[in-house]
Amino acid sequence: MKRKAFWYFDVVSPYTYLQARRFGELEDRLDIKPVPVLFAGLLAAWGQLGPAEIPAKRVQTYRYAHWLANQRGVPFRAPPRHPFNPLAILRLAIVAGSTVDVACSVLDHVWGRGEDGQDFEALKPLATSLGVDDLAAAVNDPAVKEQLRQNTDDAVAAGVYGVPTFHIDEVLFWGDDLTGMMLNWLDDPEMLDKGEYKRLETLPTASARKQSHV
């Protein structure tokens, strides 16, 4: 029997695309419900910087994502500008139904084909392919805007701090690199409740860095 899995994603992350390309490994195990969220909203809620906001990390992120895609034999081309404002394309995903196929389509637009993720003219062919004829009206619908805000708030309430994140039975798996660990956990649902895994939940903090925002 398939397990229900919420998959929080933002098109702005290349790792979201890379994990989506692995859905074939998961389709027999999980009933995946993609949930578009605003990554910037998660960062703001937790007081974090995104990878693209740290210059050296930004370049390494692009290089690693490109290398990883090559290793897996999947197409990868960065968009013409990044980071970009993903509000329109995320709202488009909501209007189109937020299915697995829709999520994969919007991600492939940005990271598979390297198309602009923000420009309305670049998004119109994508919208048409998803059955949305009036892109401007769709993404400016107050109900759609509110749905994206609610999705993001719900993600924060669930403890989500980054994308992509799988949420299964109150357990979070953040990042493409945790896909293998998640599969192990699906085989052994008690894995995190025993031994060293359990002790790690209550590991004490010995020192805390003073918080600063630069």
N, C-alpha and C positions, 0 to 999 in steps of 0.2 A: 504494500500500500504506500502511495506517495505521501511524503510529508509536506505540509503547507509551509512555504518559505516566502517571506517578504524580502524583496531585493531592492534596497535603497540605492539610487544611482543619480549621478549628475553627468551630463554629456561632456562637461568640461574636463573630466578626468580620463586620461588615456588608459589607466588601469581598469576603468569601468568597461571600456571597449574590449580590452584583452580578456577580461573574465567572461564577458558576454559571448565571446567566440568559443568558450569552453562549455556552453550550455548543453552541447551534445553529450558531454560526460555526465550530466546531471538529470537529464529529462526523464530517465527511468526511476529516479530516486525522489525527485522533488516536483511539487506543483508550485512553480515560480510565479509570484505576483510582483512585477516591477513597480516600484514606487518612485516617481520623479521627486527629487528634493533639491534644494538650493545649497550647494556645498558651502558657499560664502555664508549662508545662514548658520550652518553647523559650526563653522569656524568662529563666527561671532559669538555664538552661544557658549562655546567652550574656551574662548579667549586664545585661539590658536592662529598661527600663520599658515597659509597654504604653501605647498612646495614651490609654486611659481612666484611666491613673494620673497623668496630667498635666492638671490642671483645664482650662486653656485649650484644649489639644489635644483633650480629650474632647469639648467642645462643638463645636469646629470639625469634628471627625470626623463627628459626627451630622449637622450641617448639610450638609456636603459629600456624604455618602452619600445624604441625602434629595434634594439638588439633582441629583446625578448620576442617581439613579433616575428623577426627573422628566424629565430630559433624554433618557433612553433610553425613556421610556414604560413603565416596569415598576412594578408595585405596590411600595410601601415603607411600612412602619409599624414604628417601633422597639418593642421589647418593653416591658412595664410597668416593668422595672428592668434596669439595665445598668451595669457588667458584672455578670454572674451566674455561678454555678458551672455549667459545661457538662458535668460528668462524666456525669450520667445520660443526657442526650440524645446525647452522643458514644458512650456504651456501647450505647445503643439502636440507633444507626446501625450499629455493629459486629454486634450480634445480628441485625439485619435484613438483613445481607449487604454493606453498604458499597458498593452499586451506585450508578451515577449517579442513578437514580431515587430511591433512598433518600436520598442526599446532598441532592438538590434538595428532597425532601419535608421533611426536618428544617430546612433553611434557610428554606424558605417558611413553615414554622410560626412561626419567630421573627421574620424580617424582612419577609416578604410579608404576613402576617396580624397581626403584632404580638402573638403569644401568648407566655406566659411560657416561658422556656427551662429553668427549674430546678424549678418546682413539679410534684410527681408527679401531682396531679389534672389539671393542665393538659396534662401529657404523655400521660396515659392514652388519650385519643382518637387522638392521633398514633400511639401504639404499636399500638393496635388496627388502624388503617388500614395499618400495616406488617406485620400478621400476628403481632404479639407480644401475647399475651393476659395474661401475668403480668409486668408491667413490673418490679416490685420484684425478683422472682426473676432476671429476665434481667440487669438492670444490676448486681446484687450477685453474680453468678457470678464466682468467682475467675479463671476462664479468660478471661472478657471483660475484667475489670480488667487482667489481665496483658497482654492483646493491645493495649489502649490504651497501656499503659506502653511496650511493645515498639515500637509504632508511633512513639511520640514519641522514643524512644532512637534508632531507626533514622533518623528524620528529622534529628536532631541530627548523627548520624554522617555523613549525606550533606551536611551544611552548611546545612540549612534553619534559618532564624532567624525566619521570620515566616509568616503565612498570609494569603491562599492562596498556595501555591507549586507550580508545575509542575516536575517533575523528568523530563527527557527526555535520555537518552543522557549522563548525568552533567552536564548543563547545567541550572541552576536559573533559573527566571523567577518572581520574587516579586512578587505584587500584581496586582490587576485592571488597573492602568495599564500593565503590561508585556505585556498580551495582544497588542497590535499588533506589538510588537518580536518576540515569540515567533513570530507568523505570518510575519514577514519572515525570521526565522532558519530556519523550516521550508522556505521557498522557497530559501534560500541557506545551507545548513548550515556553510559555511566562513566565514560573515560575521564571526564573532568571532575568527577565527584570522589576520586580516590587517589591515594598516594601523593606524590609531589604536586600534582595538579591541584589538589584540594588545599594543600598547605600554601600554595602561591596566592590563593584568594585573600589570605589574611597576613601576608608578609608585611611587617611593620616598616615604616619610613624612618630613617635615621637622620636625614637632613633634607631641607626643602630650600630650593632656590627662590630668592626674592623675585616676585613677579614684576615684569616690566613690559611695556608695549612700545616698540620702536617702529 
